[in-house]
Each structure stands twice: as C-alpha cells, then as structure tokens.
C-alpha cells in the first residue's frame, strides 16, 4: 500500500507546479504582478522537489518526464509570456493599427521555452551544467522585473522591451554554456563559481524584488565570463 501511495507523490508535486503556473497566467492578465511572481516562485519550488522526490522515493514513472515538461512550459513559458503580454498591453495602451498586436509577440517566450525543454530532455551533455538559459531562470527574470520595476519599465520604448524578449528567447535555445548550482562538495576549490555567484546574489537582494531580476542577469554575465575565459585558455594551450 505504501508503494502505491509514494509512487504518485512526484507527479502530484509536478501537478502542483502546473496548477501554480495556470494561476500565474490569470494573475498576469488581472495585472496582479506580485502574485504572478509568487506563483512562479512556487512553481520553481515544486519543480525542484518533484525530481528530488522521484529520486529519493525511486518513484519514476512513464508519464513523469512528459508531464514535467508540460508543467514547466506552462509555469515558465506561458506564464512569463502572459506577464509580458499584459505589460506590453499597458505600455501600448491607446495605440492603434499594427501596434495593437505587438503584445502577442510576448508569447514567443512560451514557444522558445518549449524548444528549450525539448532540447534539454534529449541532450545528454546537460547533466551537470546547462547549454542555454534554463526556463525557470528566464521566467523569474521577467516576473521579478515587471513586479519590482513596473513604473520604471513604463518609461521604456516598447521596442526595447521586445528586443529584450527576443534576446531572452535566443538565450533559451543557444549553445551558451551556463553553470549549475549543484555543489560537488563544500570546498572552495571545487565550487569557486557557485560561492562567488551566491555571495554577489545575496548583495543584489538588497534591491528588493528587482534584485531577483538582477541575479538572473548576474548569472548570465558570469556564465558568459567563464565561457570566454575557457575559450581564451584553450587558445593559449
């Protein structure tokens, strides 16, 4: 009886991720951006624990991988897309003609997130690190940016926001190597990058909700710096 119960725990947690992502979409359309961010954070927590539960309980299932990707694309693809659709609608309010349709381009985030997830599921290289920006990081960036800097963003031209969205879509499916926060042990020598990232991230949290968006930018910048450093070293050798 215990096995029959525990085998459903990981998928139940995944469904909670999906449910939270659906609520996030509604919060975004209702312009409750703070609640939308909270829902994405909850989805990220559920996304972490469903895999942990599956490994701990040895409760892997045939549908687990499929439903996990579906939940992730809703929570970390469609949800941030809905947030940016809602925000761009605010930014372009009163505009007429083709500009009325610009906000729909925000749902490219959902499209490229789906491509990113499919790529991740079939890429054996991404067990200890990543190639391309992970979808939860991208979702947290947009949700935190709008929630924490809404008034400031309203002063930015719409095309700047769209360029940023397109860059984030490219980052999702790019071949840019990005480090993982998984610790091999607690030694400084083996985890210098992770400790450096966490130290600066802690300082960035003093910026409040917007600090979460800054942390994602710091993660991207540090990954790019490491990549360029490795390339320069390989040329020297």
ZIGI-V196088 format. One record per pair of residues at least 24 apart in sequence whose C-alpha atoms are under 10 Angstrom apart, sorted by sequence separation. I is the first residue (numbers start at 1). J is the second residue. If there is no record, write none. Layout:
((I;J) (I;J))
//
This chain:
((17;41) (19;43) (20;44) (47;71) (81;105) (82;106) (83;107) (17;42) (18;43) (47;72) (81;106) (82;107) (84;109) (110;135) (113;138) (194;219) (197;222) (16;42) (17;43) (20;46) (80;106) (81;107) (109;135) (113;139) (142;168) (196;222) (197;223) (16;43) (17;44) (80;107) (81;108) (82;109) (138;165) (141;168) (15;43) (17;45) (18;46) (43;71) (44;72) (47;75) (78;106) (79;107) (81;109) (82;110) (14;43) (16;45) (17;46) (18;47) (43;72) (78;107) (80;109) (81;110) (109;138) (110;139) (139;168) (193;222) (13;43) (16;46) (17;47) (77;107) (78;108) (79;109) (80;110) (81;111) (109;139) (138;168) (193;223) (15;46) (16;47) (17;48) (43;74) (44;75) (77;108) (78;109) (79;110) (138;169) (13;45) (14;46) (15;47) (17;49) (43;75) (44;76) (77;109) (78;110) (81;113) (13;46) (14;47) (17;50) (42;75) (43;76) (76;109) (77;110) (78;111) (135;168) (138;171) (193;226) (12;46) (13;47) (14;48) (16;50) (41;75) (76;110) (77;111) (135;169) (138;172) (13;48) (14;49) (15;50) (40;75) (41;76) (75;110) (77;112) (78;113) (133;168) (137;172) (10;46) (13;49) (14;50) (39;75) (40;76) (73;109) (74;110) (77;113) (78;114) (132;168) (133;169) (135;171) (10;47) (13;50) (14;51) (73;110) (76;113) (77;114) (132;169) (133;170) (134;171) (135;172) (12;50) (13;51) (72;110) (73;111) (76;114) (132;170) (133;171) (134;172) (135;173) (10;49) (11;50) (40;79) (73;112) (74;113) (77;116) (132;171) (133;172) (134;173) (180;219) (10;50) (11;51) (13;53) (39;79) (40;80) (73;113) (74;114) (77;117) (131;171) (132;172) (133;173) (179;219) (9;50) (10;51) (13;54) (72;113) (73;114) (131;172) (132;173) (133;174) (178;219) (179;220) (10;52) (11;53) (37;79) (72;114) (73;115) (131;173) (132;174) (133;175) (178;220) (10;53) (11;54) (36;79) (37;80) (73;116) (131;174) (132;175) (133;176) (177;220) (178;221) (179;222) (180;223) (9;53) (10;54) (36;80) (69;113) (70;114) (73;117) (131;175) (132;176) (133;177) (134;178) (176;220) (178;222) (179;223) (8;53) (9;54) (10;55) (69;114) (72;117) (130;175) (131;176) (132;177) (133;178) (178;223) (179;224) (7;53) (8;54) (10;56) (36;82) (37;83) (130;176) (131;177) (132;178) (133;179) (134;180) (177;223) (178;224) (6;53) (7;54) (10;57) (36;83) (69;116) (70;117) (130;177) (131;178) (132;179) (176;223) (177;224) (179;226) (6;54) (9;57) (10;58) (11;59) (69;117) (129;177) (130;178) (131;179) (176;224) (178;226) (179;227) (10;59) (11;60) (18;67) (22;71) (25;74) (68;117) (69;118) (129;178) (130;179) (171;220) (177;226) (178;227) (7;57) (9;59) (10;60) (11;61) (14;64) (18;68) (21;71) (24;74) (25;75) (29;79) (33;83) (128;178) (129;179) (130;180) (177;227) (6;57) (7;58) (8;59) (9;60) (10;61) (14;65) (17;68) (18;69) (20;71) (21;72) (24;75) (28;79) (31;82) (32;83) (69;120) (126;177) (128;179) (129;180) (176;227) (6;58) (7;59) (8;60) (11;63) (12;64) (15;67) (18;70) (19;71) (21;73) (22;74) (23;75) (24;76) (27;79) (28;80) (31;83) (66;118) (69;121) (126;178) (128;180) (129;181) (6;59) (7;60) (8;61) (11;64) (14;67) (15;68) (17;70) (18;71) (21;74) (22;75) (25;78) (26;79) (28;81) (29;82) (30;83) (33;86) (116;169) (119;172) (120;173) (126;179) (127;180) (128;181) (129;182) (3;57) (7;61) (10;64) (11;65) (14;68) (17;71) (18;72) (20;74) (21;75) (24;78) (25;79) (28;82) (29;83) (32;86) (33;87) (112;166) (115;169) (116;170) (119;173) (126;180) (128;182) (3;58) (4;59) (13;68) (14;69) (15;70) (16;71) (17;72) (18;73) (19;74) (20;75) (21;76) (24;79) (25;80) (27;82) (28;83) (29;84) (31;86) (66;121) (80;135) (103;158) (106;161) (113;168) (116;171) (117;172) (118;173) (128;183) (3;59) (8;64) (11;67) (14;70) (15;71) (18;74) (19;75) (21;77) (22;78) (23;79) (24;80) (25;81) (26;82) (27;83) (28;84) (29;85) (30;86) (31;87) (65;121) (80;136) (83;139) (102;158) (106;162) (109;165) (112;168) (113;169) (116;172) (117;173) (128;184) (11;68) (14;71) (17;74) (18;75) (21;78) (22;79) (25;82) (26;83) (28;85) (29;86) (102;159) (105;162) (108;165) (109;166) (112;169) (113;170) (115;172) (116;173) (10;68) (14;72) (17;75) (18;76) (21;79) (24;82) (25;83) (28;86) (29;87) (76;134) (77;135) (80;138) (81;139) (84;142) (107;165) (108;166) (111;169) (112;170) (114;172) (115;173) (116;174) (17;76) (20;79) (21;80) (24;83) (27;86) (28;87) (31;90) (76;135) (77;136) (80;139) (83;142) (84;143) (87;146) (99;158) (103;162) (106;165) (109;168) (110;169) (112;171) (113;172) (114;173) (148;207) (29;89) (75;135) (76;136) (79;139) (80;140) (83;143) (102;162) (105;165) (106;166) (108;168) (109;169) (112;172) (113;173) (148;208) (149;209) (150;210) (25;86) (75;136) (76;137) (77;138) (78;139) (80;141) (81;142) (82;143) (105;166) (108;169) (109;170) (112;173) (148;209) (149;210) (73;135) (76;138) (77;139) (80;142) (81;143) (84;146) (91;153) (92;154) (147;209) (148;210) (72;135) (73;136) (76;139) (79;142) (80;143) (83;146) (87;150) (91;154) (106;169) (109;172) (146;209) (147;210) (148;211) (72;136) (75;139) (76;140) (79;143) (80;144) (83;147) (90;154) (91;155) (144;208) (145;209) (146;210) (148;212) (149;213) (88;153) (91;156) (92;157) (144;209) (145;210) (148;213) (76;142) (80;146) (87;153) (88;154) (91;157) (92;158) (143;209) (144;210) (145;211) (147;213) (76;143) (87;154) (91;158) (143;210) (144;211) (145;212) (146;213) (142;210) (144;212) (145;213) (89;158) (141;210) (143;212) (144;213) (145;214) (88;158) (91;161) (141;211) (142;212) (143;213) (144;214) (87;158) (88;159) (141;212) (142;213) (140;212) (141;213) (144;216) (88;161) (140;213) (141;214) (87;161) (88;162) (139;213) (141;215) (142;216) (137;212) (138;213) (140;215) (141;216) (137;213) (140;216) (141;217) (84;161) (139;216) (84;162) (137;215) (138;216) (137;216) (138;217) (137;217) (84;165) (137;219) (133;216) (137;220) (81;165) (133;219) (133;220) (132;220) (47;136) (133;223) (44;135) (44;136) (43;136) (44;137) (130;223) (41;136) (44;139) (40;136) (44;140) (41;139) (40;139) (41;140) (40;140) (37;139) (38;140) (41;143) (37;140) (40;143) (41;144) (37;141) (39;143) (40;144) (37;142) (38;143) (37;143) (38;144) (36;143) (37;144) (35;143) (36;144) (37;145) (34;143) (37;146) (38;147) (33;143) (34;144) (36;146) (37;147) (33;144) (36;147) (37;148) (33;145) (34;146) (35;147) (33;146) (34;147) (33;147) (34;148) (28;143) (32;147) (33;148) (31;147) (33;150) (24;143) (37;209) (34;209))
//
